[in-house]
Amino acid sequence: MSPDAISGKLRALVVDDEPLARSNVVLLLRENPEVELLGEYGTASEGLEAIRRLKPDLVFLDVRMPECDGFDILEMLGADAQPSVMFVTAYDEYALKAFEAGALDYLLKPFSNARFARALQRAGERIAARKGLPARMDRIAVKTAGRVTFLNVSEIDWIEAADYYVSLHVGRKTHLLRRSMTELESDLDPARFCRIHRSTIVNLERVRELRFDGDGEYEIVLEDATKLRLSRRYRKDLQSRLGQSVEVKT
C-alpha cells in the first residue's frame, strides 16, 4: 500500500480459532508499518464483541470456528456495523459464499507472504476508495449488451444475490450488476432499503404486507404480489426501519 492509499493506518483485527494460523497473520500485519493491529481473538464470541467495540477497517476472519462460522458473525453484525472482511481458511468450498457476503478476498491456507501482501494492498486500496465515495447513491450504472443503462435507485423493487452479481428487480425487468450484496447495501439509503435475508434486500416503499406461516417463518409481500422470505436474523432490523413491530398474530 502506498502512504496515500488510506487516511492514517489501516486498522485491522484477526479472528481465528487456530493459534498458529492466527499468529502467522498477526506477524505479517505487524511487519507492515501502515497497519495498526487492534487485536487477535481465538473465538467467534470474542471476535464479535471486539468488532463491535473497536470498529476496525478490516477483519481477517476464519470460516469454520466452534461456536459459529464467519458468515454468522457477519449476519449478527448487520450491514451498518460490518467492516471490510478478508476470509482466511483451509477450505476452498466457501469461496463463492464469501464473495457473495462481500469479502474483499479469500486467502486459502497455506498462503505465501507475497499472496498476503497483494491481498492486503488491494484491501487497503478498496477501503480507501469506499471512504471517498458519496454516502448514498441516487443512480446505478448497469452495463448490458454493449451499452450502459442508468437506473434510479428509487425504481428498484428488491435485490437478490446471484453468484458474483446482484439482480436488481425493477418492475418486470431484472438487471445484473457485478457487485456484492454488502458493497451495494452500504451505498443504499437505510431509510429506504433493508436487508431481509442473507441474499435479499427490499425497497421498504414496496412492502405491502407481512405474513406468518405458522411454522415460525415470515414472508414479505410486495405491491406487485412478489413474496420474499424474511429471515429471523433481520426481523428486528426491519422492525426498526418500519418503526413498528413485525410480530404477526395468528
Secondary structure, DSSP 4 states (H G I P E B T S, - for coil): --TTSSSS-EEEEEE-S-HHHHHHHHHHHHT-TTEEEEEEESSHHHHHHHHHHH--SEEEE-S--SS--HHHHHHHH-GGG--EEEEEES-GGGHHHHHHTT-SEEEESS--HHHHHHHHHHHHHHHHHHHTS-SS-SEEEEEETTEEEEEEGGG--EEEEETTEEEEEETTEEEEESS-HHHHHHHS-TTTEEEEETTEEEEGGGEEEEEE-SSS-EEEEETT--EEEE-GGGHHHHHHHHTS------
